[in-house]
Amino acid sequence: MKKAILVVSFGTTYKDTLKLTIEKIEDEIRERFKEYHVMRAFTAHMIIKKIKNRDGIIVPTPEEALEQLYKEGYEEVIVQPLHIIPGEEFQYVRLVVDKFRGSNKFKSIKVGRPALHFQGGEETPNDYEVFIDAIKEIIPKDKTMVFMGHGSNHPANSAFVALQSVFTYLNYNNVYVGTVEGYPTVDMIVEILKREGIDHVKLAPLMLVAGDHATNDMASDEEDSWKTILEEAGIKVDIYLHGLGEIEKFRHIYVNHVQDVIDNKYLHLGDTKKTP
C-alpha cells in the first residue's frame, strides 16, 4: 500500500528560514519514516501566490496536495501540521481532512496534532511541558525573556495563556508570552515589565519560522514594532531572530507527533475511537 505524509505549515516567503525550519522538519520526517512519501503544503494562500509569482514555484494547498496524492494512488495518508496552536489554520486543515475522509478516497487518512494540543492527563502527554523543555536552551538565566507569538481571535489563542501558566509552574519566572494578533498584547507585556522594574529583555519569536512577523513586527525599527515599543518604554532589547524550527529538539516534537499517529497511541483528531 502506497503511504504518504503530508507536512502542512502556514508557510513563509523567507527562503533562509524555510530551509532552516520547515525543510529540516520535512527531511527529519523523511529520514525517520522511510516507507512514506513526504509532501509539502501551505495553508496561507497569499504566501503560495507570492512564491508562485516571485519564484515560479507552486506549493499546493492541503486540498490540492491530497487530491494529487489520491490521483497518484496513495492509499494511506498522515497529515501532520506544523502549527503551534490548534487555531484557525489547524481547523482549516482538519476540515480538509474531514472532507477527504468522507469521500473515501483514501483507505486511511489521519491528522497529527500541532505543537500545543494535549494538556496532560492519565492518557495524554502534556504538550506544554514538552514544548518548554524543547526550547529552554534559548531562555537566558541572566535576563528576562519575552516571546512574541502570532496570536488569533480563535478560542485556541488561550493556548498562549496556558503556556505562560506552565512557564510559571515550571519556575521560569523570567519568561513572558505575548501575541501580535491576540492576547496578551505587547502593551500588556510592557506594563508588566515596568511594574516589575525590568529594564533588559531578550526578545524572540514564538513561531516556527522567523519570517515577516518576526522580522518586521518584532525586530524592525518601525514605530509599531515590539522592539521599538519596548525601547521607548526604557527597556533594553536583545533580539533573537530565529524560528523555533531551528531548534533540533523542537523539530522532534512534530516528528514524534507523526509517530503517535502511526502507533495509534492517542485518539486521532477527528476520530471517535481508536482504529484497530
C-alpha positions as CSV (number, residue, x, y, z in Angstrom):
1,M,0.0,0.0,0.0
2,K,1.4,3.4,-1.0
3,K,1.7,5.7,2.0
4,A,2.4,9.4,2.3
5,I,2.9,12.0,5.0
6,L,1.6,15.5,4.1
7,V,3.5,18.1,6.1
8,V,1.4,21.3,6.3
9,S,2.6,24.6,7.6
10,F,1.4,28.2,7.4
11,G,4.3,28.8,5.1
12,T,6.8,31.6,4.6
13,T,8.3,33.6,1.7
14,Y,11.6,33.9,3.5
15,K,13.9,31.3,1.8
16,D,16.6,31.2,4.6
17,T,14.2,30.5,7.4
18,L,12.3,28.0,5.2
19,K,15.5,25.9,4.8
20,L,16.4,26.1,8.4
21,T,13.0,25.2,9.8
22,I,10.2,23.7,7.5
23,E,12.6,21.9,5.2
24,K,14.6,20.4,8.1
25,I,11.4,19.1,9.7
26,E,10.4,17.5,6.4
27,D,13.8,16.0,6.0
28,E,13.8,14.6,9.5
29,I,10.3,13.1,8.9
30,R,11.5,11.7,5.6
31,E,14.5,10.1,7.4
32,R,12.5,8.7,10.3
33,F,9.7,7.2,8.1
34,K,11.4,5.9,5.1
35,E,8.4,3.9,3.9
36,Y,6.4,7.1,3.5
37,H,6.5,9.6,0.6
38,V,6.7,13.1,2.2
39,M,5.0,16.1,0.6
40,R,4.6,19.8,1.5
41,A,1.6,22.0,1.6
42,F,1.0,25.6,2.9
43,T,-2.2,26.9,4.4
44,A,-1.5,30.6,3.7
45,H,-2.9,31.2,0.2
46,M,-1.2,34.7,0.0
47,I,2.2,33.1,0.6
48,I,1.5,30.5,-2.0
49,K,0.6,33.2,-4.5
50,K,3.6,35.3,-3.7
51,I,6.0,32.4,-4.1
52,K,4.5,31.4,-7.4
53,N,4.7,35.0,-8.8
54,R,8.2,35.6,-7.4
55,D,9.9,32.3,-7.9
56,G,7.7,30.3,-10.2
57,I,7.4,27.6,-7.5
58,I,4.0,26.1,-6.9
59,V,3.3,25.0,-3.3
60,P,-0.1,23.3,-3.1
61,T,-2.8,24.0,-0.5
62,P,-3.7,21.0,1.7
63,E,-6.7,20.1,-0.5
64,E,-4.6,20.3,-3.7
65,A,-1.9,18.2,-2.2
66,L,-4.4,15.5,-1.0
67,E,-6.0,15.4,-4.4
68,Q,-2.6,14.9,-6.0
69,L,-1.8,12.1,-3.6
70,Y,-5.1,10.4,-4.4
71,K,-4.5,10.7,-8.2
72,E,-1.0,9.2,-7.7
73,G,-2.5,6.1,-6.0
74,Y,-1.6,6.7,-2.3
75,E,-4.0,4.9,-0.1
76,E,-2.8,5.8,3.4
77,V,-2.1,9.4,4.4
78,I,-1.0,11.1,7.5
79,V,-1.4,14.9,7.6
80,Q,1.0,16.5,10.1
81,P,0.5,20.2,10.7
82,L,3.5,22.4,11.8
83,H,1.3,24.9,13.5
84,I,1.9,26.0,17.2
85,I,-1.7,26.0,18.4
86,P,-5.0,24.4,17.2
87,G,-6.3,27.6,15.8
88,E,-7.9,28.8,12.6
89,E,-5.1,27.3,10.3
90,F,-5.2,24.0,12.0
91,Q,-9.0,23.9,11.8
92,Y,-8.7,24.6,8.1
93,V,-6.5,21.5,7.9
94,R,-9.0,19.4,9.9
95,L,-11.9,20.5,7.7
96,V,-10.0,19.4,4.6
97,V,-9.1,16.1,6.2
98,D,-12.7,15.5,7.2
99,K,-13.8,16.2,3.6
100,F,-11.4,13.6,2.2
101,R,-12.3,11.2,5.0
102,G,-15.9,11.5,4.0
103,S,-15.1,11.0,0.3
104,N,-13.5,7.6,1.0
105,K,-10.7,8.5,-1.5
106,F,-8.1,7.0,0.9
107,K,-8.2,3.8,2.8
108,S,-6.9,5.7,5.8
109,I,-6.3,9.5,6.4
110,K,-5.4,10.8,9.8
111,V,-4.2,14.1,11.2
112,G,-1.5,14.7,13.8
113,R,-1.7,17.4,16.4
114,P,0.0,20.8,16.4
115,A,2.8,21.6,18.9
116,L,0.4,22.6,21.7
117,H,-2.7,20.4,22.0
118,F,-2.9,18.0,24.9
119,Q,-2.7,19.5,28.4
120,G,-1.8,16.3,30.1
121,G,-3.8,13.7,31.9
122,E,-3.9,9.9,32.5
123,E,-3.9,9.0,28.8
124,T,-2.3,12.1,27.1
125,P,1.0,13.8,27.3
126,N,1.5,17.4,28.5
127,D,2.4,19.1,25.2
128,Y,3.1,22.3,27.1
129,E,5.8,20.9,29.3
130,V,7.3,19.1,26.2
131,F,7.2,22.4,24.3
132,I,9.0,24.3,27.1
133,D,11.6,21.5,27.5
134,A,12.3,21.7,23.8
135,I,13.0,25.5,23.7
136,K,14.6,26.0,27.2
137,E,18.1,26.2,25.6
138,I,17.3,29.7,24.3
139,I,15.9,31.1,27.5
140,P,18.6,33.2,29.4
141,K,19.2,32.8,33.0
142,D,20.5,36.4,33.5
143,K,17.7,38.4,31.9
144,T,14.0,38.4,31.2
145,M,12.7,36.5,28.1
146,V,9.8,37.9,26.1
147,F,8.3,35.6,23.4
148,M,6.2,37.0,20.6
149,G,3.5,34.5,19.4
150,H,1.3,35.1,16.4
151,G,-2.0,35.0,18.2
152,S,-5.5,34.8,16.9
153,N,-9.1,35.7,17.7
154,H,-9.8,32.0,17.7
155,P,-10.6,30.5,21.1
156,A,-7.4,28.4,20.8
157,N,-5.4,31.6,21.4
158,S,-5.9,30.6,25.1
159,A,-3.1,28.2,24.5
160,F,-0.6,31.1,24.9
161,V,-2.1,32.0,28.3
162,A,-1.9,28.3,29.3
163,L,1.7,28.2,28.1
164,Q,2.5,31.3,30.3
165,S,0.9,29.4,33.2
166,V,3.1,26.3,32.7
167,F,6.2,28.5,32.4
168,T,5.4,29.9,35.8
169,Y,4.6,26.4,37.2
170,L,8.0,25.2,36.0
171,N,9.6,28.1,37.7
172,Y,10.5,30.1,34.6
173,N,9.6,33.3,36.3
174,N,11.7,35.4,33.9
175,V,9.5,34.4,30.8
176,Y,6.6,36.4,29.4
177,V,4.5,35.4,26.4
178,G,2.6,37.9,24.2
179,T,1.0,37.8,20.8
180,V,0.8,40.0,17.7
181,E,-2.9,39.4,16.9
182,G,-4.3,38.0,20.2
183,Y,-3.9,38.1,23.9
184,P,-1.8,39.1,25.8
185,T,-0.8,42.2,23.8
186,V,2.6,43.8,23.7
187,D,1.2,46.8,25.7
188,M,0.2,44.4,28.5
189,I,3.7,42.9,28.5
190,V,5.3,46.3,28.7
191,E,3.0,47.3,31.6
192,I,4.0,44.1,33.5
193,L,7.7,44.7,32.8
194,K,7.6,48.2,34.0
195,R,5.6,47.2,37.1
196,E,8.3,44.6,37.9
197,G,11.1,47.1,37.3
198,I,12.6,45.0,34.4
199,D,14.8,47.1,32.0
200,H,16.5,44.5,29.9
201,V,14.9,41.6,27.9
202,K,15.7,39.1,25.3
203,L,13.0,39.2,22.6
204,A,12.3,36.1,20.4
205,P,9.5,34.9,18.1
206,L,7.4,32.0,19.5
207,M,6.9,30.9,15.9
208,L,8.1,28.0,13.7
209,V,9.8,30.4,11.3
210,A,11.5,33.8,11.6
211,G,9.5,35.3,8.7
212,D,7.6,38.5,8.2
213,H,6.1,38.8,11.7
214,A,9.5,38.2,13.4
215,T,11.5,40.5,11.0
216,N,9.0,43.4,10.8
217,D,6.5,43.2,13.7
218,M,9.1,42.1,16.3
219,A,12.6,43.2,15.3
220,S,12.4,46.2,13.0
221,D,12.9,49.8,13.8
222,E,9.4,50.6,12.7
223,E,7.4,52.7,15.2
224,D,4.9,49.9,15.9
225,S,7.4,47.0,16.2
226,W,7.8,45.3,19.6
227,K,11.5,46.3,19.7
228,T,10.6,50.0,19.3
229,I,7.7,49.8,21.7
230,L,9.9,48.2,24.4
231,E,12.8,50.6,23.8
232,E,10.5,53.6,24.0
233,A,9.4,52.3,27.4
234,G,13.0,52.4,28.6
235,I,13.7,48.7,28.2
236,K,16.9,47.4,26.5
237,V,16.2,44.7,23.9
238,D,18.4,41.9,22.7
239,I,17.0,40.4,19.5
240,Y,16.9,36.7,18.9
241,L,15.8,36.4,15.3
242,H,15.4,32.7,14.8
243,G,12.4,30.5,14.3
244,L,11.7,27.7,16.8
245,G,12.1,25.3,14.0
246,E,15.9,25.9,14.1
247,I,16.0,24.1,17.4
248,E,16.5,20.4,16.9
249,K,14.6,19.3,20.0
250,F,11.7,21.4,18.9
251,R,11.6,19.8,15.5
252,H,11.4,16.5,17.2
253,I,8.0,17.5,18.6
254,Y,6.4,17.2,15.1
255,V,8.3,14.0,14.2
256,N,7.1,12.4,17.4
257,H,3.5,13.5,16.7
258,V,3.7,11.7,13.4
259,Q,4.9,8.6,15.3
260,D,2.0,9.0,17.7
261,V,-0.4,8.7,14.8
262,I,1.4,5.7,13.4
263,D,1.4,4.0,16.8
264,N,-2.3,4.8,17.3
265,K,-1.0,5.9,20.7
266,Y,-3.7,8.5,21.4
267,L,-7.2,9.2,19.9
268,H,-6.7,10.6,16.4
269,L,-8.0,14.1,15.9
270,G,-11.4,13.9,14.3
271,D,-11.8,10.2,15.1
272,T,-14.2,8.9,17.8
273,K,-12.4,5.8,18.7
274,K,-9.0,4.1,18.2
275,T,-8.6,2.2,15.0
276,P,-7.6,-1.4,15.2
